[in-house]
Amino acid sequence: MCKKIILATTVFSYLFGQDPIISVWYIGIRVAGGGPYNHYIELFNPTEEPINLSQYALIKGHGQSNNVEQQAGWGNTLGNSGVSFNRLPNFILFPGQSYGVSRDVSHESLQNHADLILEDEGVLSISGDDAVGLFKGEGNLDNVLAATDSIPIDCIGSPYEDPGQGWQVSGEVGPPNSTNTTGYGVTRFAILTRKSGVCYGNAGSWNSSRGCVTDSCTNWITDTPQTTYEESEWDVHACYYPDADGNTGPGYEPDTNPNCDEDILIMEAYTNTCELSENQTPASSAGIDQTTSYSQLVTLDGSGSSDPDGTIASYQWSQISGANIELSTPSQAVTTFTSPNEEGSLLFKLVVTDNESASDTDTVNIIIVNTNIDPVANAGEDQSIGFSELVTLDGSGSSDPDGTIASYQWSQISGASVTLSTTEQSMATFTSPTSENILVFTLAVIDQLGGLDQDTISVLVQNTTTAIDEKLIPEELKLFGNHPNPFNPKTEIVFQVLKQTEIKLAIYNIYGQSVWTKSLGQKDKGLYSVPWGGETTHGRPAVSGIYFYRVNAGDKHLLGKMSLVK
């Protein structure tokens, strides 16, 4: 039947869930002779989705007067005959649609207005001290109450107030009943309609939704103290029909059943427009700014974005400025990219859109700096070689602690000029000259991020033929190196003379230029230590760098390498 469909005037929102609410309640008056009351309840779908009413049930709540310990609450049948539970039929209630339920003993006008008519023993067979709750759950009464923890989605009246005070709305007190019981709410003789814009159910809290006359009460909608009927979520349409003596108004309880056509007109005129507050904008969060290095995996995290009254429906990342990069998943909350090999700033934008198509934007800045650790060049050990021999320079021992070696570069910096087989690989070869020389080479290595390091190697070229022949005679000289090395400001050159001979010392810079010389004259067999304080022959301080020293013993000589660090 569904008399009212009001989609044209209704604004809906997912914010308020997917459940129907009680929109109209009519208890009316007794039939002649003190029989049961008229009853009618109307359910309304304030959501955006169709609702199957078979998921719901109406349950009676019956309080126990004067004994809080015995308050039975929802589903109790004490003092009332018949069942207190009625499951709604398999009926699809579309958005903005209403569904009416009546009793079979109610006035004909009410039955004609209803979609469902309950037998007299049904849940609407209640008196003025009973409440009706709308519950969601499967199965029978016990199953529903257990599944919902006995909390209804919506209710009319309180199952814990007796007799009729639970029907009061903001202190609207009606007349005493026929037994002179005072304090009955006027609403047990009236029609209640939910005020326009109220799309919530009261979740079983009748006291918080009916309004209040004390400062201790709180408005259900605004969560502020309330004192007036106007702050209730219900409109009251009082019906003071005359009693058997023709009396009407407060103080008189009617005991006959008048024609309900006028009441039907009131209910039909009711429309819940559900004018809800506007959708709130989501909050985009692109995360905090970051600083990173070259060729690093960077994560952009927008999962901190939120929507105060709904859900985030979509994410969209885009780059605003900086070196062009490619995002892995620009339409997801979290995305990644690899930082470029150049210093600079990258700016990204995150746009989030909620389920109501509202959007918000946030940005995040990524700073790229060169925090690369330089590679370590290793040109190999110094060598001593003969004339016209093949010499191999091996830089394969070079390494990079946080990456890879991208290039090698060999170059000769002193000594007789030779031709290298290659200058751009880790290993190079050349043929030694035919004269005694000190050849010095530099190896420069560069990593993938531009980090640079250098190392040098010296190659002593001498006539090895004489040296081989002299293996037959006692050795004249033995070199133990210099200590300390590197040094500043002084080092000791240590050597051993194995027979009496004339000793000379010479120190050369990396370009083969003589820096310092000293003649020791004839020395007997023994161990000797000669100091060098890092000065030239002319007494000037030598600069920092690599130096070579040569110890001559007669026609024999040995070569060493040292570093002056200032």
Secondary structure, 3 states (H helix, E strand, C coil): CCCCECHHHCCCCHHHCCCCEEEEEECCCECCCCCCECCEEEEECCCCCCEEHHHEEEEEEECCCCCHHHCCEECCCCCCCCCCEEECCCCEECCCEEEEEEECCCCHHHHHHCCEEECCCCCCCCCCCEEEEEEECCCCHHHHHHHCCCCCCEEECCCCCCCCHHHCCCCCECCCCCCCCCCCEHHHHCEEEECCCCCCCCCCCHHHHCCCCCCCCECCCCCCECCCHHHCCEEEECCCCCCCCCCCCCCCCCCCCCCCHHHHHHHHHCCCCCCCCCCCCCECCCCCCEEECCCCEEEEECCCCECCCCCEEEEEEEEEECCCCCCCCCCCCEEEEECCCCCEEEEEEEEEEECCCCEEEEEEEEEECCCCCCCECCCCCCEEECCCCEEEEECCCCECCCCCEEEEEEEEEECCCCCCCCCCCCEEEEECCCCCEEEEEEEEEEECCCCEEEEEEEEEECCHHHHHHHHHCCCCEEEEEEECCCECCCEEEEEEECCCEEEEEEEEECCCCEEEEEEEEEECCEEEEEEECCECCCCCECCCEEEEEEEEECCEEEEEEEEECC
